[in-house]
Amino acid sequence: MRRSMTAVLLFLVVLVLWGAPAWAYIISYSYYYNTGQDCPLIGTWNPASHTCTLNQDVNDSIYIWSSAVTINGDGHTIHGMVYAGTDGYIPGISIRNLTIDGGGGYQGLFLNRANGSTIENVTVRNVRDGITIYNSGSITIRDTRITDVEKGIDFRFGGGTFTRLDIGPASGLAMYMWYTGGVITNSVIHDCPAGIYAYGWNAYNNIFRDCGTEITGQYGGSGKLNTDPTPGPNIIGGPTLGGNYYTKSDGTGFSDIARDVSPHDGFADQPYVFGPYAVDNYPLVVYRAYVNYPPVLAPIGDQTVLEGQTLTFILSATDANPGDILTFSAANLPPGAAFDPATAAFTWTPGYDHAGTYPGIEFTVTDNGTPVGVDVKTISITVGNTNRQPAFDPVGPQSVTEYSTLTFVVRATDPDGDVVSLRAGSLPQGAVFDPATGIFTWRPDGTQTGVYPLYFYAQDNGVPPLTSELGVIVTVGQVTSPVDLNRMLTAEILARNPAEPVVNAYFANLKKVEIFINEGQLGAAINQVDAFIQKCTQDIEHGIIPAADGEYLLVMANDLLALLRG
């Protein structure tokens, strides 16, 4: 098949500028060689429709050499560029269902002298110029996305119809339409410094979002930025076709802030003027007929809180009618709960007897429209039980003298009615605590004078179990009177219930002690105590009295001697 060397050289130059290797799959046919040339290397060739359907992703470029060729990408991706053109005309090219990833190169899709060609359901990305078209009329581009480019479409000398395009982000112009003519409609052009630089085109029913200057100029060409109002629907759901919608993500676009006071037809009340040759006479705004839309309460959801804790939340609502005044109210509140209509704040601190579920709590918002709009949310609040610590009855500091008995009662109750168990911490020698009755008993001996911090604990059977602590200071003082101590000693002997001969023997000494003390005969009193000590020691050695009893009596007798001797 004969080829034009001029066109081949041009394509190789484009490939080099694009940044790709000077290699491409050539798709062509002739009357004698209707095989699609390189198509079988990357797909299947239909000789009747001259269609190359890809069966794989392609890592090189494609060069379309013949007219009326269709490239059906079948969802595959070309990592390179697609070029259709010769030094003559190759009309009727069709490129469909394809992704072109330029890999940061110069151009994605290039048509030259390709009248009547169609680009449909194509994505072009990651390239400097997305789609470039020269010297081509009656071009159709639809359902196509161009993204991550510097320039979206560069169209010079020709015309066509572009619909349902998505162009952006683009670091430069989204569309550069020079000395061409046609229609751009139903498209979204976004995230670019400028939307369209055009001459002779009609652009209507498009969305321009976050483009610094939507239309940069038309220089007196025959094109315009709107059509005469025609029954819709339009691209933002309004009832009438007209101009375009100009919006920004921060809500400050022309269409976002333009007024549509009368007759509420979905068009701004004034044109959108870009310059002397760029005026949109019917810029779109969100269509608002005379309908009062009811307010919408934000979801509240069922709530949970523990007894004794505070539950607070604030209602919020939206209303599609600007300027409507919203009023909040509440019904069927739990006991003690409060709702402030001015702030829409609900507050409740449930008491310790409020555990349970409170259903059917209603919150309502109304507007002042005609008719009044209402929204109601119904929730339930579940109050969980809070286990509180047991509480001790006050005991206060305690005091006792050695050889005397101290007794007090420890009591604790639980505010939730739980069962309470008592226990004591470390106790001094000889002290006894009965958890069942809470009675503490201690008779300190002569070696235990001092201050004793005692600790008692009360634990409930709640969930989780909680424990309280009670501290009691016990002070043990000395017996300072020898007469008192002597009487304690004789009482202690009787309390141990020894045999009568033993009692008589001990009392023979000890009864004289108090007489001698009162007569001032301390030496005689000391002798009597010494005699008792000797007798008690012998009885311990011979097993006449238990050793524990005898040793306790000896401690008291020695304390008595110490007092007598000063």
C-alpha positions as CSV (number, residue, x, y, z in Angstrom):
1,M,0.0,0.0,0.0
2,R,1.3,3.4,-0.9
3,R,1.8,5.9,1.9
4,S,2.5,9.6,2.0
5,M,6.0,10.1,3.4
6,T,5.0,13.7,4.4
7,A,2.3,12.4,6.7
8,V,4.5,9.7,8.2
9,L,7.3,12.2,8.9
10,L,4.7,14.6,10.5
11,F,3.5,11.8,12.8
12,L,7.0,10.9,13.8
13,V,7.7,14.5,14.7
14,V,4.6,14.6,16.8
15,L,5.6,11.4,18.6
16,V,9.1,12.9,19.4
17,L,7.5,16.1,20.7
18,W,5.1,14.0,22.7
19,G,7.9,12.2,24.4
20,A,7.2,8.7,23.1
21,P,9.4,6.4,21.1
22,A,9.1,6.8,17.3
23,W,7.0,3.7,16.9
24,A,3.3,3.2,16.5
25,Y,0.8,0.6,15.4
26,I,-0.6,1.6,12.0
27,I,-4.2,0.9,11.4
28,S,-5.2,1.1,7.7
29,Y,-6.8,-0.8,4.8
30,S,-7.0,-0.8,1.1
31,Y,-9.2,-2.5,-1.5
32,Y,-6.6,-5.2,-2.0
33,Y,-5.3,-5.4,1.6
34,N,-8.3,-5.1,3.9
35,T,-6.5,-6.5,7.0
36,G,-6.2,-3.5,9.2
37,Q,-2.4,-3.7,8.9
38,D,-1.1,-3.8,12.5
39,C,-4.6,-4.3,14.1
40,P,-4.2,-8.0,14.6
41,L,-1.2,-7.4,16.8
42,I,-3.4,-5.6,19.3
43,G,-6.9,-6.7,18.6
44,T,-9.3,-8.0,16.0
45,W,-10.1,-6.5,12.6
46,N,-13.6,-6.4,11.0
47,P,-13.0,-5.9,7.3
48,A,-16.7,-5.1,6.6
49,S,-17.0,-2.2,9.1
50,H,-13.2,-1.3,9.1
51,T,-13.2,-1.6,12.9
52,C,-10.2,-2.5,15.0
53,T,-11.4,-3.8,18.4
54,L,-8.7,-3.9,21.0
55,N,-8.3,-7.1,23.1
56,Q,-5.5,-5.7,25.3
57,D,-4.0,-2.6,26.7
58,V,-1.5,-1.0,24.3
59,N,1.9,0.4,25.4
60,D,2.6,2.3,22.2
61,S,0.8,4.8,20.0
62,I,-1.7,4.2,17.3
63,Y,-1.6,5.9,13.8
64,I,-4.8,5.7,11.8
65,W,-3.9,5.9,8.1
66,S,-7.2,5.3,6.3
67,S,-10.6,7.0,6.3
68,A,-13.7,5.6,7.9
69,V,-11.7,3.5,10.4
70,T,-13.2,2.8,13.9
71,I,-11.0,2.1,16.9
72,N,-13.1,0.4,19.6
73,G,-11.1,0.3,22.7
74,D,-13.5,-2.1,24.4
75,G,-12.5,-0.7,27.8
76,H,-8.8,-1.0,27.2
77,T,-6.1,1.7,27.7
78,I,-3.5,3.0,25.2
79,H,-0.4,4.3,27.0
80,G,0.6,6.6,24.2
81,M,-1.3,8.7,21.7
82,V,-3.8,8.2,18.9
83,Y,-3.1,10.1,15.7
84,A,-5.4,10.2,12.7
85,G,-4.3,12.2,9.6
86,T,-2.5,12.3,6.3
87,D,-1.5,15.0,3.9
88,G,-5.0,14.3,2.4
89,Y,-8.4,14.0,4.1
90,I,-9.4,10.9,6.1
91,P,-13.0,11.5,7.0
92,G,-15.3,9.4,9.1
93,I,-12.9,8.3,11.8
94,S,-14.5,6.9,15.0
95,I,-12.8,6.4,18.3
96,R,-14.9,4.8,21.1
97,N,-14.8,3.1,24.5
98,L,-11.1,3.9,25.0
99,T,-8.8,5.3,27.7
100,I,-5.7,7.2,26.5
101,D,-3.1,7.7,29.1
102,G,-0.5,10.1,27.7
103,G,2.1,9.4,30.5
104,G,2.9,13.1,30.7
105,G,3.5,13.5,27.0
106,Y,2.6,16.2,24.5
107,Q,-0.7,15.1,23.0
108,G,-3.4,12.4,23.7
109,L,-5.7,12.3,20.7
110,F,-4.9,14.2,17.4
111,L,-7.2,14.5,14.4
112,N,-6.2,16.3,11.2
113,R,-8.4,16.7,8.2
114,A,-10.8,14.2,9.6
115,N,-14.2,15.6,8.7
116,G,-17.3,13.8,10.1
117,S,-15.3,12.0,12.8
118,T,-16.7,10.9,16.2
119,I,-15.1,10.6,19.6
120,E,-17.4,8.8,22.1
121,N,-17.0,7.4,25.6
122,V,-13.3,8.2,25.6
123,T,-11.1,9.2,28.6
124,V,-7.9,11.2,27.9
125,R,-5.6,11.9,30.9
126,N,-2.1,12.7,32.0
127,V,-1.0,14.6,28.9
128,R,-0.3,18.2,27.9
129,D,-3.0,18.6,25.3
130,G,-6.0,16.3,25.7
131,I,-7.6,16.3,22.3
132,T,-6.2,18.3,19.3
133,I,-8.3,18.7,16.1
134,Y,-7.1,20.7,13.0
135,N,-8.9,21.4,9.8
136,S,-11.9,19.2,10.5
137,G,-15.6,19.8,10.2
138,S,-18.7,18.1,11.6
139,I,-16.8,16.6,14.5
140,T,-18.9,14.9,17.2
141,I,-17.5,14.5,20.7
142,R,-19.8,13.1,23.4
143,D,-19.7,11.2,26.8
144,T,-15.9,12.0,27.0
145,R,-13.7,12.9,29.9
146,I,-10.5,14.9,29.8
147,T,-8.5,15.2,33.0
148,D,-5.1,16.0,34.4
149,V,-4.1,18.1,31.4
150,E,-2.8,21.5,30.6
151,K,-5.2,22.2,27.8
152,G,-8.4,20.1,27.4
153,I,-9.4,20.6,23.7
154,D,-7.4,22.5,21.1
155,F,-9.7,22.9,18.0
156,R,-8.5,25.0,15.1
157,F,-10.5,25.6,11.9
158,G,-13.6,23.5,11.8
159,G,-16.7,22.8,13.7
160,G,-18.9,20.3,15.4
161,T,-21.1,19.3,18.3
162,F,-19.7,18.6,21.8
163,T,-22.1,17.2,24.4
164,R,-21.8,15.5,27.8
165,L,-18.1,16.3,28.3
166,D,-16.2,16.4,31.6
167,I,-13.1,18.5,31.3
168,G,-10.9,19.2,34.3
169,P,-8.7,19.6,36.2
170,A,-6.7,21.5,33.6
171,S,-3.7,23.7,34.4
172,G,-4.4,25.9,31.4
173,L,-7.4,26.4,29.1
174,A,-10.2,23.8,29.2
175,M,-11.1,24.5,25.6
176,Y,-9.4,26.5,22.9
177,M,-11.7,26.9,19.9
178,W,-10.1,29.1,17.2
179,Y,-11.9,30.0,14.0
180,T,-14.3,27.2,14.4
181,G,-18.1,26.9,15.0
182,G,-20.5,24.6,16.6
183,V,-22.3,23.8,19.9
184,I,-21.0,22.9,23.4
185,T,-23.8,21.7,25.7
186,N,-24.6,19.5,28.6
187,S,-21.0,19.5,29.7
188,V,-19.1,20.1,33.0
189,I,-15.9,22.2,32.8
190,H,-14.2,22.5,36.1
191,D,-11.0,23.3,38.0
192,C,-9.2,25.4,35.5
193,P,-7.8,28.9,35.2
194,A,-10.2,29.6,32.2
195,G,-13.0,27.6,30.7
196,I,-13.4,28.4,27.0
197,Y,-11.5,30.6,24.6
198,A,-13.8,30.5,21.6
199,Y,-14.8,32.1,18.3
200,G,-18.1,31.4,16.7
201,W,-19.4,28.8,19.1
202,N,-22.6,28.5,21.0
203,A,-22.2,27.3,24.6
204,Y,-25.3,26.7,26.6
205,N,-26.6,24.4,29.3
206,N,-23.1,23.7,30.7
207,I,-21.7,23.9,34.2
208,F,-18.6,25.9,34.8
209,R,-17.2,25.1,38.3
210,D,-14.1,26.6,39.9
211,C,-12.8,28.0,36.6
212,G,-11.1,31.4,37.2
213,T,-12.6,33.0,34.1
214,E,-15.3,30.9,32.5
215,I,-15.2,32.5,29.0
216,T,-12.1,34.5,28.1
217,G,-13.4,36.1,24.8
218,Q,-15.2,35.6,21.5
219,Y,-14.0,38.6,19.7
220,G,-17.3,39.5,18.0
221,G,-17.9,36.1,16.5
222,S,-21.3,34.8,15.7
223,G,-21.3,32.5,18.8
224,K,-23.1,33.2,22.0
225,L,-23.3,31.8,25.6
226,N,-26.9,31.0,25.7
227,T,-29.9,29.9,23.7
228,D,-33.3,31.5,23.8
229,P,-35.4,30.1,26.6
230,T,-36.7,26.7,25.6
231,P,-38.6,24.1,27.7
232,G,-36.0,22.0,29.6
233,P,-35.0,20.3,31.7
234,N,-31.6,22.0,32.1
235,I,-28.4,20.6,33.4
236,I,-29.2,21.6,37.1
237,G,-32.7,20.2,37.0
238,G,-34.6,23.4,36.2
239,P,-37.5,23.5,33.8
240,T,-36.0,25.7,31.1
241,L,-33.0,25.6,28.9
242,G,-31.1,29.0,28.6
243,G,-27.5,29.8,29.5
244,N,-24.9,28.1,31.7
245,Y,-24.4,27.5,35.4
246,Y,-21.4,29.3,37.0
247,T,-20.5,27.9,40.4
248,K,-17.6,27.7,42.9
249,S,-17.0,25.2,45.6
250,D,-17.1,27.9,48.2
251,G,-20.5,29.0,47.1
252,T,-19.4,32.4,45.6
253,G,-19.9,31.7,41.9
254,F,-22.2,33.9,39.9
255,S,-25.0,31.4,39.8
256,D,-24.6,30.7,43.5
257,I,-25.2,34.2,44.6
258,A,-27.3,35.6,41.7
259,R,-30.9,36.5,42.5
260,D,-34.0,35.0,40.9
261,V,-36.7,37.1,42.5
262,S,-39.2,37.3,39.7
263,P,-40.7,35.4,37.9
264,H,-38.8,32.5,39.6
265,D,-37.9,31.0,36.2
266,G,-34.5,29.6,37.0
267,F,-32.6,32.4,35.4
268,A,-30.6,35.1,37.1
269,D,-32.3,38.5,37.1
270,Q,-29.4,40.0,35.2
271,P,-27.0,38.8,32.5
272,Y,-23.5,37.6,33.3
273,V,-21.1,39.8,31.5
274,F,-17.5,38.6,30.9
275,G,-16.5,41.2,28.4
276,P,-17.8,43.1,25.4
277,Y,-18.1,39.9,23.3
278,A,-18.9,37.5,26.1
279,V,-22.3,37.9,27.7
280,D,-24.6,35.1,29.0
281,N,-28.1,36.6,28.8
282,Y,-29.8,33.7,30.7
283,P,-27.3,32.5,33.3
284,L,-28.9,29.6,35.2
285,V,-29.6,29.6,38.9
286,V,-31.2,26.9,41.0
287,Y,-34.9,26.9,40.1
288,R,-37.2,27.8,43.0
289,A,-40.9,27.9,42.2
290,Y,-43.4,29.1,44.8
291,V,-43.2,26.0,46.9
292,N,-42.7,25.9,50.6
293,Y,-40.4,22.9,51.3
294,P,-40.7,21.6,54.8
295,P,-37.6,21.9,57.1
296,V,-35.5,18.9,57.7
297,L,-34.3,18.0,61.2
298,A,-30.8,16.6,61.3
299,P,-30.8,13.0,62.5
300,I,-30.7,12.8,66.3
301,G,-30.7,9.1,67.0
302,D,-31.5,7.2,70.2
303,Q,-29.4,8.4,73.1
304,T,-27.9,6.7,76.2
305,V,-26.7,8.2,79.5
306,L,-25.9,7.0,82.9
307,E,-27.6,8.0,86.1
308,G,-26.1,11.1,87.5
309,Q,-24.5,12.2,84.2
310,T,-25.7,15.0,82.0
311,L,-27.0,14.4,78.5
312,T,-26.9,17.4,76.2
313,F,-27.5,17.8,72.5
314,I,-28.5,20.7,70.2
315,L,-31.0,20.3,67.4
316,S,-30.3,21.6,63.9
317,A,-32.4,21.7,60.8
318,T,-32.2,22.9,57.2
319,D,-34.8,24.5,55.0
320,A,-34.7,24.7,51.2
321,N,-36.5,28.0,51.3
322,P,-34.1,30.8,52.0
323,G,-35.3,33.2,54.7
324,D,-37.7,30.8,56.4
325,I,-37.7,31.1,60.2
326,L,-37.4,27.8,62.0
327,T,-39.0,27.1,65.4
328,F,-38.0,24.1,67.5
329,S,-40.1,22.3,70.2
330,A,-40.1,19.1,72.2
331,A,-42.8,16.8,73.7
332,N,-43.0,13.8,76.0
333,L,-39.8,14.7,77.8
334,P,-38.5,12.5,80.7
335,P,-39.0,13.9,84.2
336,G,-36.5,16.6,85.0
337,A,-35.4,17.1,81.3
338,A,-35.4,20.5,79.8
339,F,-35.6,21.9,76.2
340,D,-34.8,25.5,75.3
341,P,-36.6,26.5,72.1
342,A,-34.4,29.5,71.7
343,T,-31.2,27.5,71.5
344,A,-32.7,24.2,70.5
345,A,-30.7,22.6,73.3
346,F,-31.9,19.5,75.2
347,T,-30.4,18.9,78.7
348,W,-31.1,16.1,81.2
349,T,-29.3,14.8,84.2
350,P,-31.2,11.7,85.3
351,G,-31.4,10.9,89.0
352,Y,-30.2,7.7,90.6
353,D,-33.7,6.3,90.4
354,H,-34.2,6.9,86.7
355,A,-32.6,3.8,85.2
356,G,-34.6,2.5,82.3
357,T,-35.7,3.4,78.7
358,Y,-37.8,6.4,77.9
359,P,-39.4,6.0,74.4
360,G,-41.5,8.4,72.3
361,I,-39.6,11.6,73.0
362,E,-40.5,14.0,70.1
363,F,-38.6,16.9,68.6
364,T,-40.3,19.1,66.1
365,V,-39.2,21.9,63.7
366,T,-41.6,24.1,61.9
367,D,-41.1,26.9,59.4
368,N,-43.2,30.0,58.8
369,G,-43.9,29.2,55.1
370,T,-47.3,28.7,53.6
371,P,-48.5,26.1,54.3
372,V,-46.4,25.6,57.4
373,G,-43.7,22.9,57.0
374,V,-43.0,20.4,59.7
375,D,-40.5,17.7,60.5
376,V,-40.6,15.5,63.5
377,K,-38.0,13.1,64.9
378,T,-38.9,10.6,67.6
379,I,-36.2,9.1,69.8
380,S,-35.7,7.0,73.0
381,I,-33.3,7.7,75.8
382,T,-31.9,4.8,77.7
383,V,-30.6,5.6,81.2
384,G,-28.1,3.1,82.5
385,N,-27.8,2.2,86.2
386,T,-24.9,3.9,88.1
387,N,-23.6,1.9,91.0
388,R,-22.8,4.1,94.0
389,Q,-20.3,3.4,96.8
390,P,-21.6,2.2,100.2
391,A,-21.6,4.9,102.9
392,F,-20.2,4.4,106.4
393,D,-21.9,5.7,109.5
394,P,-19.5,8.1,111.3
395,V,-17.4,6.5,114.0
396,G,-14.9,9.1,115.0
397,P,-11.6,8.7,116.9
398,Q,-11.5,6.2,119.8
399,S,-9.4,5.9,122.9
400,V,-8.8,3.3,125.6
401,T,-6.3,2.6,128.3
402,E,-4.2,-0.5,128.4
403,Y,-5.9,-3.5,130.0
404,S,-9.3,-2.0,129.3
405,T,-11.8,-3.2,126.6
406,L,-12.7,-1.0,123.6
407,T,-15.8,-1.8,121.6
408,F,-17.5,0.0,118.8
409,V,-19.7,-0.9,115.9
410,V,-19.0,-0.3,112.2
411,R,-22.1,0.2,110.0
412,A,-22.4,0.9,106.3
413,T,-25.4,1.2,104.0
414,D,-25.7,1.3,100.2
415,P,-27.7,4.2,98.5
416,D,-28.8,1.7,95.8
417,G,-30.0,-0.9,98.3
418,D,-27.2,-3.3,97.3
419,V,-26.0,-6.0,99.8
420,V,-22.9,-4.7,101.7
421,S,-20.1,-6.8,103.0
422,L,-17.7,-5.6,105.7
423,R,-14.1,-6.4,106.4
424,A,-11.2,-4.9,108.3
425,G,-7.7,-4.2,107.3
426,S,-4.7,-5.2,109.5
427,L,-5.6,-5.2,113.2
428,P,-3.3,-4.9,116.2
429,Q,-2.6,-8.0,118.2
430,G,-5.6,-9.1,120.2
431,A,-8.2,-7.0,118.3
432,V,-11.2,-8.8,116.8
433,F,-13.6,-7.6,114.1
434,D,-16.9,-9.5,113.4
435,P,-17.9,-8.8,109.7
436,A,-21.4,-10.1,110.3
437,T,-22.2,-7.7,113.2
438,G,-19.6,-5.0,112.5
439,I,-18.5,-5.1,116.1
440,F,-14.9,-4.3,116.8
441,T,-13.4,-5.4,120.2
442,W,-9.9,-4.9,121.6
443,R,-8.3,-5.1,125.1
444,P,-4.8,-3.8,124.6
445,D,-2.1,-5.0,127.0
446,G,0.6,-2.9,128.6
447,T,2.9,-3.2,125.6
448,Q,0.4,-1.6,123.1
449,T,0.2,2.0,124.2
450,G,0.2,4.3,121.2
451,V,-1.8,5.5,118.2
452,Y,-3.4,3.0,115.8
453,P,-5.0,4.0,112.5
454,L,-7.5,1.2,111.7
455,Y,-9.2,0.7,108.3
456,F,-12.5,-0.9,107.6
457,Y,-13.9,-1.6,104.1
458,A,-17.5,-1.9,102.8
459,Q,-18.1,-3.5,99.4
460,D,-21.5,-3.7,97.6
461,N,-22.6,-6.4,95.1
462,G,-23.5,-3.9,92.4
463,V,-22.1,-3.8,88.8
464,P,-19.2,-3.2,89.0
465,P,-18.7,-3.8,92.8
466,L,-17.6,-0.7,94.6
467,T,-15.7,-0.4,97.9
468,S,-15.7,2.4,100.5
469,E,-13.0,2.9,103.2
470,L,-13.4,4.1,106.8
471,G,-10.5,5.1,108.9
472,V,-10.6,5.1,112.7
473,I,-7.9,6.4,114.9
474,V,-7.5,4.5,118.1
475,T,-5.3,5.8,120.9
476,V,-4.2,3.4,123.7
477,G,-3.1,5.2,126.9
478,Q,-1.2,4.0,129.9
479,V,-2.7,3.3,133.4
480,T,-1.1,5.9,135.6
481,S,-2.4,4.8,139.0
482,P,-0.8,1.7,140.8
483,V,-4.0,1.2,142.7
484,D,-6.1,1.1,139.4
485,L,-3.6,-1.3,137.8
486,N,-3.6,-3.6,140.9
487,R,-7.4,-3.7,140.7
488,M,-7.2,-4.5,137.0
489,L,-4.8,-7.3,137.7
490,T,-7.0,-8.9,140.4
491,A,-10.0,-8.6,138.0
492,E,-7.9,-10.2,135.2
493,I,-7.1,-13.2,137.6
494,L,-10.8,-13.8,138.2
495,A,-11.6,-13.5,134.5
496,R,-9.3,-16.5,133.8
497,N,-11.2,-18.6,136.3
498,P,-8.2,-20.5,137.9
499,A,-8.6,-23.0,140.7
500,E,-9.7,-21.7,144.1
501,P,-6.3,-22.5,145.8
502,V,-4.5,-20.5,143.1
503,V,-6.9,-17.5,143.5
504,N,-6.4,-17.6,147.3
505,A,-2.6,-17.7,146.9
506,Y,-2.5,-14.8,144.4
507,F,-4.9,-12.7,146.4
508,A,-2.9,-13.3,149.6
509,N,-0.3,-11.0,148.0
510,L,-2.2,-8.6,145.8
511,K,-4.9,-7.6,148.4
512,K,-2.2,-6.3,150.6
513,V,-0.7,-4.1,147.8
514,E,-3.5,-1.5,147.8
515,I,-3.3,-1.4,151.7
516,F,0.4,-0.8,151.7
517,I,0.1,1.9,149.0
518,N,-2.6,3.7,150.9
519,E,-0.4,3.6,154.0
520,G,2.6,4.8,152.1
521,Q,4.6,1.6,152.6
522,L,5.7,1.3,148.9
523,G,8.5,-1.1,149.8
524,A,6.1,-3.5,151.3
525,A,3.8,-3.2,148.3
526,I,6.7,-3.9,146.0
527,N,7.5,-7.1,148.0
528,Q,4.0,-8.3,147.7
529,V,4.0,-7.8,143.9
530,D,7.4,-9.6,143.7
531,A,5.9,-12.5,145.7
532,F,3.0,-12.7,143.3
533,I,5.4,-12.7,140.3
534,Q,7.4,-15.6,141.8
535,K,4.3,-17.6,142.6
536,C,2.8,-17.0,139.1
537,T,6.1,-18.0,137.5
538,Q,6.2,-21.3,139.4
539,D,2.6,-22.1,138.5
540,I,3.4,-21.6,134.8
541,E,6.5,-23.9,135.2
542,H,4.4,-26.6,136.9
543,G,1.4,-26.3,134.6
544,I,-0.9,-25.1,137.3
545,I,-2.1,-22.3,135.0
546,P,-2.0,-22.0,131.2
547,A,1.2,-20.3,130.0
548,A,-0.7,-17.7,128.0
549,D,-2.7,-16.7,131.0
550,G,0.3,-16.6,133.3
551,E,2.4,-14.6,130.8
552,Y,-0.4,-12.0,130.4
553,L,-0.7,-11.7,134.3
554,L,3.1,-11.3,134.5
555,V,3.1,-8.4,132.0
556,M,0.5,-6.6,134.1
557,A,2.5,-7.3,137.4
558,N,5.7,-6.0,135.9
559,D,3.9,-2.8,134.7
560,L,2.6,-2.5,138.3
561,L,6.2,-2.8,139.7
562,A,7.4,-0.1,137.2
563,L,4.7,2.3,138.5
564,L,5.6,1.5,142.2
565,R,9.3,2.1,141.6
566,G,8.7,5.3,139.6
